[in-house]
Amino acid sequence: MAEQRSPKPQVGGSIPSWPAILRQVEYERGKEKSSQFMAEKVETEGRNQDWLKWIAVAALIMAGVYLNSYFSSESLLLRAIGLVIIAGFAGWIASLTVKGRDLIDLCLEARVEIRKVVWPSRQETTQTTIVVLIVIVIVAIILWLLDSMLNGIISSFIT
């Protein structure tokens, strides 16, 4: 059977089809670069707005401190509730920043990792605690003996 080629070399799919594969790879790379550029642009815009959010967080915290001292004659419970509301609002604003999202992701990942931990049983914990306490007593006795010997040696030189 004779090899068939497309009359248009720029059209992919001819035999051998390496031009089509090459064009597909170039297209995907271009798409990746374009999406990476857009992500960088969005991230840059987000970072430009982050400083405004951090200023708002700092202003809320300062307002909370000021209002707590201003209303010092009011009930402690009311002031505490007000501070919790202000702190929650400040935390929400901080979570909208890049660093805030990173902190939330870190906490979520830590929670997943904690679930993977194999915790010791009650018996293992008790046995380990007893071993630690025995070692502490032994080290304390050794230090007490060393202190007594050094105290005796030094006092014999002084007197």
LOLUMTOR-60070 format. One record per residue (C-alpha): residue in one letter; x, y, z. Coordinates in Angstrom, 2 decimals, decimal comma. Layout:
<pakols>
 rest    east   north      up
    a       X       Y       Z
...
</pakols>
This chain:
<pakols>
 rest    east   north      up
    m    0,00    0,00    0,00
    a    1,35    3,41   -0,90
    e    1,98    6,09    1,71
    q   -0,59    8,89    1,61
    r    0,35   12,43    2,54
    s   -1,83   15,42    3,02
    p   -1,53   18,03    0,29
    k   -1,29   20,70    3,00
    p    1,81   20,22    5,20
    q    0,46   22,53    7,94
    v   -2,53   20,24    8,47
    g   -1,75   17,54   10,99
    g   -2,63   13,92   10,68
    s   -0,54   12,98    7,68
    i    1,73    9,95    7,67
    p    4,12   10,33    9,42
    s    1,99   12,28   11,85
    w    4,78   13,92   13,85
    p    3,79   17,44   12,69
    a    0,33   16,94   14,25
    i    1,84   15,65   17,50
    l    4,33   18,52   17,54
    r    1,59   21,08   16,96
    q   -0,54   19,52   19,73
    v    2,39   19,73   22,17
    e    3,05   23,35   21,16
    y   -0,66   24,13   21,62
    e   -0,73   22,56   25,09
    r    2,43   24,41   26,10
    g    0,89   27,66   24,88
    k   -2,25   26,92   26,89
    e   -0,16   26,19   30,00
    k    1,77   29,43   29,57
    s   -1,45   31,35   29,04
    s   -3,13   29,87   32,12
    q    0,06   30,36   34,13
    f    0,19   34,00   33,02
    m   -3,45   34,50   34,01
    a   -2,86   32,84   37,38
    e    0,16   35,07   37,98
    k   -1,89   38,12   36,97
    v   -4,72   37,19   39,35
    e   -2,22   36,40   42,13
    t   -0,46   39,74   41,56
    e   -3,77   41,57   41,68
    g   -4,65   39,62   44,83
    r   -1,36   40,56   46,44
    n   -1,91   44,19   45,50
    q   -5,20   44,10   47,41
    d   -3,79   42,06   50,31
    w   -2,15   45,03   51,97
    l   -5,54   46,76   52,12
    k   -7,02   43,72   53,80
    w   -4,17   43,55   56,33
    i   -4,65   47,25   57,11
    a   -8,35   46,57   57,71
    v   -7,44   43,65   60,02
    a   -5,01   45,83   61,99
    a   -7,61   48,62   62,20
    l  -10,22   46,19   63,51
    i   -7,84   44,86   66,16
    m   -6,90   48,38   67,26
    a  -10,58   49,36   67,33
    g  -11,33   46,31   69,48
    v   -8,59   47,21   71,96
    y   -9,73   50,83   72,09
    l  -13,41   49,96   72,48
    n  -12,60   47,44   75,20
    s  -10,86   50,13   77,24
    y  -13,49   52,77   76,37
    f  -16,33   50,56   77,61
    s  -14,41   49,33   80,66
    s  -17,34   50,25   82,92
    e  -19,64   47,86   80,98
    s  -20,11   44,20   81,73
    l  -17,13   41,96   81,06
    l  -19,39   39,52   79,24
    l  -20,58   42,18   76,78
    r  -17,03   43,36   76,13
    a  -15,87   39,76   75,58
    i  -18,72   39,10   73,14
    g  -17,84   42,29   71,26
    l  -14,18   41,31   71,07
    v  -15,06   37,83   69,80
    i  -17,25   39,36   67,07
    i  -14,51   41,81   66,05
    a  -11,85   39,07   66,12
    g  -14,06   36,81   63,99
    f  -14,60   39,54   61,43
    a  -10,86   40,34   61,38
    g  -10,07   36,64   60,98
    w  -12,51   36,37   58,10
    i  -10,87   39,32   56,32
    a   -7,41   37,86   56,96
    s   -8,54   34,53   55,49
    l   -9,26   36,31   52,19
    t   -5,55   37,10   51,72
    v   -2,96   34,84   50,13
    k   -1,23   34,21   53,47
    g   -4,59   33,60   55,12
    r   -5,53   30,97   52,53
    d   -2,11   29,38   52,99
    l   -2,71   29,18   56,76
    i   -6,13   27,61   56,24
    d   -4,63   25,06   53,84
    l   -1,89   24,28   56,36
    c   -4,45   23,72   59,12
    l   -6,54   21,44   56,91
    e   -3,46   19,44   55,90
    a   -2,37   19,18   59,53
    r   -5,81   17,85   60,44
    v   -5,46   15,16   57,76
    e   -2,00   14,24   59,05
    i   -3,25   14,02   62,65
    r   -5,85   11,50   61,52
    k   -3,03    9,34   60,11
    v   -1,20    9,18   63,47
    v   -1,31    5,87   65,32
    w   -1,88    6,94   68,91
    p   -0,51    4,76   71,75
    s   -2,88    2,74   73,87
    r   -3,56    3,61   77,51
    q   -1,27    0,79   78,66
    e    1,62    1,97   76,45
    t    1,18    5,53   77,70
    t    1,20    4,40   81,35
    q    4,28    2,23   80,87
    t    6,17    4,99   79,07
    t    5,24    7,50   81,78
    i    6,53    5,16   84,49
    v    9,84    4,68   82,63
    v   10,25    8,45   82,25
    l    9,57    9,05   85,95
    i   12,10    6,36   86,97
    v   14,77    7,89   84,70
    i   14,05   11,34   86,17
    v   14,53   10,02   89,72
    i   17,79    8,26   88,76
    v   19,20   11,38   87,07
    a   18,14   13,51   90,06
    i   19,97   11,17   92,47
    i   23,11   11,20   90,28
    l   23,07   15,02   90,12
    w   22,51   15,24   93,89
    l   25,51   12,94   94,51
    l   27,72   14,92   92,10
    d   26,65   18,18   93,75
    s   27,40   16,81   97,23
    m   30,85   15,55   96,16
    l   31,78   18,80   94,42
    n   30,49   20,78   97,40
    g   32,67   18,69   99,76
    i   35,76   19,04   97,55
    i   35,37   22,81   97,13
    s   34,65   23,40  100,84
    s   37,80   21,45  101,77
    f   39,85   23,86   99,62
    i   38,13   26,95  101,01
    t   38,49   26,10  104,71
</pakols>
